[in-house]
């Protein structure tokens, strides 16, 4: 057990009220890790509030505690605020960043570029998911994992490792997942809910996205795009684009995949994915973003052509 883990355990034991948040557009690790932490703390008799800037994706609504997530932070004092998986503090959203009624902050993250902005910072880029860090804290405290907490940690792990397909799927990730299954998690039930339960409009959106495929740099890089017009035509939203970037990455010979997602008229979210040889966090950092070696992102302003030109230039130069 590291010194930081023990310090966080001491903070938990000496505190009563907790606020938990994660990044905008919460993914499986953000939701799984924060709900796992909330479950663990509540089992200890703590008063816990979970808040996200954005609505929890429907995909993760089956997780225990998902229905208790609040869109706004209650105007009250908290002993501790846990900030999970955000990469950089501003990604927690304006409401949290402006909220000052917290005595102690704890930052749990596995992003390579995360800053030490909290009073206690547990950052380990070797951890497969932030959910793994929650597991370490709970396990080191002597917590006996129940099915509810185990399910949230399992989902955080399986989603951030791409069902154990990504290079971050290390021995610890498999060991933790195995232990969570021993605690009552049904692996097929989770897989069915995550991967065999998509709404029709997601496939309709994907059908519009795939024709935007562009392959460049002698087949080493590829991109796809989703625009606001595509959302409107399908009655879809950004939540349904999760995993779209994996389609260009799956092409033989492609080392870097890029997903351009329109936010507004001249604003785009850019997601990068790597098969392992290329550090896409470097691309993202050069464009004002952040992330991991194999997964990173940033936000750029301009027309789609301008944004693509900027991104392609950096990617081509790096490759």
Helices and strands as residue ranges (DSSP letters): H 3-13, E 17-22, H 28-43, E 47-51, G 58-60, G 66-68, E 78-84, G 89-92, H 94-98, E 102-109, E 120-123, H 130-140, H 147-160, H 171-182, H 187-195, H 200-210, E 214-216, E 221-226, H 228-234, G 238-241, H 245-249, E 256-264, E 267-274, H 280-286, E 290-291, E 295-301, H 304-318
